Amino acid sequence: MAKTAKAKAPAKKHAWQIEAEKRGQEIDENVAMLRDGSDEYLVGIAREALHHYHAAMMACDKPGRLPYELVIEACVETLYRIEEYGGREERADGSGRFRSRFNCWNSASSWLGKQLAAPDGEIPMHGQPGRFMLTIHSCRTDVRYPGVFGGVGLDGRVIDLDQPFFSETGYRSFTGGGLSRERWFVEEAMTVDEMLTISMEHNLLIDHHGKVAAKCKLHNPPFGLAHWQGNKRHDADDSRLREERRNDPAYQPGGFIHALPGLAPIGIPSRVEKTGQLAFAF
């Protein structure tokens, strides 16, 4: 009589797999309740959850923020999964290639984040996207914080083009955006600006080998990317940064960066004098 092979027992799941499945199930349950809501309704639900998320962070209640993370993520999922609930390719606000308005989950998350972002120049709540100024290792820095929403992630950009900065290009990325990368948490109550100052300054002290330096390396201006043209190397210049600022509301009258004391005028280099100095056109 032939022996029958025993059925293999299902592989034991890791703790992170169990947690991920539970999280996904809770999100699906929330989506089922939210799926018939309008954009305005979803934004309102996410805004209320964001306030509770911030309160949990300020109370140092790490488990307490989880339910509100799940609500926010469910709002994003609802926006992205709209094709499952009656969306059509031919809808006026839809893409010709996709049934959803959004071509990926991240773009839906970014859209929701923009609706909930803090006004430029103001320190946001925990998890709330915002753009504001921080002084990082003595450098005034234009900070873009994605909060719990998708996007390019936390970054810092040079403000003073005539002062040393911690990046020779004038730009430094720190983390990715979105709930999956929102790992900020502290054991004492801190506002977003306090938390990010500590995090960014510490990050800049760590080299590629994981060693912590005693002092942050600063680079002298001009800031930008050097490039080669044939056999000739062209040094970095900040003409592109200056050009971008001409169309940036933050640098225009009434903008939060324009109002900073001691800010050098925005000029576009027009020629190089015999002395080596750049002449600027305004």
C-alpha positions, -999 to 999 in steps of 0.1 A, spaced: 0 0 0 15 33 -11 22 58 16 5 92 12 26 122 18 17 143 47 4 178 39 29 204 49 19 226 78 14 262 68 46 283 73 46 301 106 41 338 101 64 364 115 52 390 139 55 417 113 34 397 88 7 393 114 8 430 122 7 439 85 -23 417 78 -42 431 108 -34 466 97 -46 459 62 -78 444 75 -86 474 96 -79 497 67 -102 477 45 -129 480 71 -125 517 73 -125 520 35 -159 501 34 -173 529 57 -157 558 37 -162 546 2 -193 566 -6 -179 599 8 -171 629 -13 -137 645 -15 -147 671 10 -160 644 34 -127 625 32 -106 656 37 -127 664 68 -123 629 82 -85 630 76 -82 665 92 -99 654 123 -77 623 125 -46 644 120 -55 666 150 -59 634 172 -26 621 158 -8 653 168 -24 651 203 -11 615 207 24 626 197 24 655 221 12 631 248 40 606 239 13 580 234 28 559 206 0 532 206 -26 560 208 -16 574 174 -22 541 155 -60 543 151 -56 578 135 -28 566 112 -52 539 100 -80 564 94 -57 587 74 -44 557 53 -80 545 47 -89 580 34 -60 577 9 -70 542 0 -106 553 -6 -94 581 -30 -71 557 -48 -96 528 -50 -124 548 -64 -126 526 -95 -140 499 -73 -169 520 -63 -183 533 -95 -154 553 -110 -152 552 -148 -124 559 -173 -144 585 -191 -151 606 -160 -142 642 -165 -116 643 -137 -102 608 -145 -72 597 -166 -77 581 -200 -55 552 -189 -66 547 -153 -100 543 -137 -88 564 -108 -79 601 -109 -46 591 -94 -20 570 -112 -6 555 -80 -13 554 -43 15 579 -36 -1 605 -58 -34 601 -40 -16 605 -7 2 636 -19 -31 651 -30 -47 646 4 -15 660 21 -18 692 0 -54 697 12 -43 694 48 -9 712 47 -1 740 72 2 775 57 38 782 45 60 796 72 40 781 101 52 751 121 28 722 113 13 697 136 28 662 138 20 644 107 9 675 88 28 686 57 44 720 59 72 743 47 90 765 72 124 778 82 147 761 107 182 769 117 202 737 112 239 738 124 237 776 122 223 775 86 189 790 78 172 762 60 140 760 39 125 728 53 98 707 35 82 682 59 58 656 43 43 644 76 24 611 72 16 617 35 34 606 4 58 627 -15 95 634 -20 101 633 18 118 655 43 144 678 28 163 710 36 173 737 11 197 766 13 182 801 20 213 823 23 233 819 -10 261 840 4 266 820 36 281 785 42 256 756 41 257 719 49 252 707 13 274 718 -16 244 716 -39 222 736 -17 198 707 -12 198 677 12 172 649 14 167 633 48 138 607 46 111 594 24 75 605 29 44 586 39 30 567 68 53 537 61 83 560 67 69 581 95 91 569 123 94 601 143 87 595 179 102 609 211 99 601 248 91 636 257 67 661 242 82 681 213 69 702 186 77 694 150 104 721 147 121 709 179 120 673 168 132 679 132 160 702 144 174 674 166 169 647 139 184 667 110 214 679 130 222 644 141 218 630 106 243 655 93 269 644 118 268 608 106 292 599 77 289 571 52 306 546 75 282 553 104 307 573 125 295 604 143 315 635 137 320 662 164 311 690 140 290 693 108 309 700 76 298 732 60 304 742 23 311 776 10 290 792 -18 282 791 -47 259 761 -44 248 739 -73 261 710 -95 294 711 -112 295 695 -147 318 686 -175 315 699 -211 339 680 -232 372 681 -214 363 713 -195 350 712 -160 325 739 -151 323 747 -114 290 749 -96 270 782 -97 237 792 -82 221 807 -113 195 779 -113 186 784 -77 182 822 -82 160 816 -113 138 793 -93 133 818 -65 120 844 -90 88 822 -93 87 810 -57 60 828 -36 80 823 -5 107 847 -18 82 873 -31 70 902 -11 46 888 16 63 854 15 77 839 47 113 837 34 112 872 19 104 885 54 135 871 70 161 897 82 193 900 63 182 881 32 203 889 2 184 901 -29 176 876 -56 198 883 -86 205 864 -118 242 864 -128 245 882 -161 282 883 -166 316 879 -149 336 910 -143 374 911 -149 378 909 -111 361 875 -111 330 890 -94 295 881 -107 274 910 -119 237 905 -112 206 917 -131 175 922 -110 
